[in-house]
């Protein structure tokens, strides 16, 4: 379906054209008409499906055509991470370029100046707020945020927000909102706790299911079955022998990210690291250097497994197997964005074999087991059913559940 068929406001259509979107993606096709009709939505859709524009476009169209409460905050998008807040704000900027819609990302951890700038925006009026829960509550507690004109509430990556312990914060924010509003909930997965949240917040929602727990076929997947000490030499070998523009290496733990980055720097790779210990400004600098091609190689925790959208990532390496199959799909989905192709290699140690075979079941695909270079020595056999899984907690995520945005 072409965007011209949605009857969007001409200035919004201009932004869509300037973004080079022609046809709506499946989630956009299913979600845009009911949102335009004023319905609540619960949608399971992952990053990469075009879900952001799916809620932004109809929402912005309504803000352009319905002038009630203009000058007040009319839409709030709550997201789990700063990175996603910034990315969505940029998306809004692009799509609303030819309109008079204003927006601001509001996220924690930055300096006092940005808090003051956010406060000013709240006081002088802004159409769309894209916020992490903790920071939004900090502003709400100061008493100057007027949400009486709010028409839209969007919860994006709702499953991630609940995983990160934001349930209570979300409840608090909702208490400040007018009861009559349109609610849009997007989540990559639909566990029962999301359904419960939906029952409390949404009003007769239209349900849309676009979740693909399977990576696109254009990503070439491979697994290297190795002993733990063979991982670093293998990574160095892969980086030297695989041509890439931008490569991203995921590790489940911050400690591993730091250690591997140190080791790769010693080997003279142009590499940086990204994880939750870094200051926000440093994270942004690293990300923009990576996106701009000045740093071709990045080692990251799962903080980057969702949301980051850089078209030139053509190689993803999983230093270890993520605990959650969905995280695997998200990690490797960082490559082969847009029309490009990409490779995703996973290093599978003995302790991770069972976990990896569970992922193969989830994605309904046996991942090709690649030949490990002979100079690295003997490697273990891939026999997941014979191996014990890694102990729970032994491969913990880097997000501490109570961390605030
Ligand atoms: P998302 O799933 O929202 O993270 O979007 C993934 C990528 O697809 C982003 O780079 C969007 O700019 C892009 N995108 C979204 N909708 C379309 C569309 N209809 N046509 C082409 N690209 C799109």
Boltz pocket constraint, residues with backbone or C-beta under 6 A from the ligand:
constraints:
  - pocket:
      binder: B
      contacts: [[A, 19], [A, 20], [A, 21], [A, 22], [A, 23], [A, 24], [A, 25], [A, 28], [A, 46], [A, 47], [A, 48], [A, 49], [A, 50], [A, 51], [A, 52], [A, 53], [A, 307], [A, 309]]
      max_distance: 6.0
